[in-house]
Amino acid sequence: MRDQVTNCIKNYFSNPSNAIRSCFVYDLQNVDKSCEELKEHLAPVANLYYAMKANPHTKVLSYLTQKAAISGVDVSSGGELILASEKWSADQLLFTGPGKSPAELELAVNSGIGLIIVESLTEAFRLNQVAQKRLRRQDVLLRINIAKELGGANLLMSGFSSKFGIDESAATNAAKVICQLPNLRFRGIHCYAASGFLRAEDVLAQFAHVLRFAAQLRRTGVPFDTLDLGGGFGIDYTEKEGELDIGSVGKGLAELIKTHGLGDCKIILELGRFVIGNAGVYCSEILDIKISEGKKHLIVAGGINHQRRPCATDSNHKVSIIGMHWEKIWSEQESVRAEVVDIDGPLCLAPDKLAWDVLIDKAEIGDIVIVHRSGAYGASMGATHFISHEPAPELFVPAI
Ligand SMILES: Cc1ncc(COP(=O)(O)O)c(C=O)c1O
């Protein structure tokens, strides 16, 4: 973490008039870094869309409009579509998600959106009706649920009985049906199969499967020109496993496209976590330290209402402490010295934890717990309304 970020955190928490004793801080230098890496290694092979579900903050969206690596945005609701439309033109947007309401489809068609990813034949027929009313021909991709067991990811969406897309075994026929719908234009296939890959060979194994299917689809006579391969690029939340080698992914993808004779297709990737995940930290003040049955619990001001990801995915992020050196509240208060502790939120719910069984060198009441790599699925995924605490402010370094 850079000194500027530490200073921003210390400034925020040394001011007692900041009544919300938690915040997110985003370091824009890390966004620059991930975008540069993507631009160098992947932009030559693929069009990179930002999956705004990872972090829809309006300042993040604005910042990304300036990044050459990012050519569009993946939205997954009418709300995201409205937000993204403030910064991007409609033809730079695509709409994913397994349950789009008729109103959302209307909104998308009316906006002139570039691509809608249809996830079932019912959705394709419904969209066809919407497009007919609007006298538009809507470009679509068909999402497939690939028949492949995937290794190396931490969240799977494909490769088993799934709500996402249409099973690979039924996809060729479904594509042929969609090609016959007069108000849709079948542009190709989409597959977002899993997230959290940290090894290039695992990412490439899923891409290889999808490209093989695409080549086969073409041989059956179905024409298309676009392939959205999803992505699922992970970040190393614990900082112990090593980062995904984007250079190898880019090189491997280029080779696969060549091997399968799909060089004439527009390739799309939808990335959220890789773009913004490393750029954010979640910070929360230690309100209390107590011992229960021999284990210490650090009770902090914010929990899963702000940062739900560790709990939701049952996996710790790296955590650290910033010392604030406040006066003691009473002489016998607990502190931590090289101990394995749990870090618990303030909510009346036992699983409300930021981290568990983590070794902490030194912590006092009033110090700040830092949950690293909280830039993606942090502020946007918190159980914000539960127990009506205030949302955590989101600060930017440098301030924008
Ligand atoms: C369809 C789709 N695209 C893209 C993403 C972004 O994934 P990540 O943030 O892991 O890159 C997701 C995440 O759930 C998704 O469901």
PDBQT file of the ligand as one rigid body, heavy atoms in Angstrom, charges set to zero:
ROOT
HETATM    1  C1  LIG A 501     -21.468 -12.350 -16.991  1.00  0.00    +0.000 C 
HETATM    2  C2  LIG A 501     -20.337 -11.813 -16.188  1.00  0.00    +0.000 A 
HETATM    3  N1  LIG A 501     -19.381 -11.128 -16.809  1.00  0.00    +0.000 NA
HETATM    4  C3  LIG A 501     -18.334 -10.621 -16.138  1.00  0.00    +0.000 A 
HETATM    5  C4  LIG A 501     -18.212 -10.787 -14.766  1.00  0.00    +0.000 A 
HETATM    6  C5  LIG A 501     -17.032 -10.171 -14.074  1.00  0.00    +0.000 C 
HETATM    7  O1  LIG A 501     -16.258 -11.084 -13.409  1.00  0.00    +0.000 OA
HETATM    8  P1  LIG A 501     -14.872 -10.654 -12.721  1.00  0.00    +0.000 P 
HETATM    9  O2  LIG A 501     -15.163  -9.448 -11.886  1.00  0.00    +0.000 OA
HETATM   10  O3  LIG A 501     -14.476 -11.825 -11.924  1.00  0.00    +0.000 OA
HETATM   11  O4  LIG A 501     -13.923 -10.295 -13.802  1.00  0.00    +0.000 OA
HETATM   12  C6  LIG A 501     -19.185 -11.520 -14.079  1.00  0.00    +0.000 A 
HETATM   13  C7  LIG A 501     -19.070 -11.733 -12.629  1.00  0.00    +0.000 C 
HETATM   14  O5  LIG A 501     -19.865 -12.351 -11.977  1.00  0.00    +0.000 OA
HETATM   15  C8  LIG A 501     -20.284 -12.039 -14.795  1.00  0.00    +0.000 A 
HETATM   16  O6  LIG A 501     -21.259 -12.721 -14.192  1.00  0.00    +0.000 OA
ENDROOT
TORSDOF 0
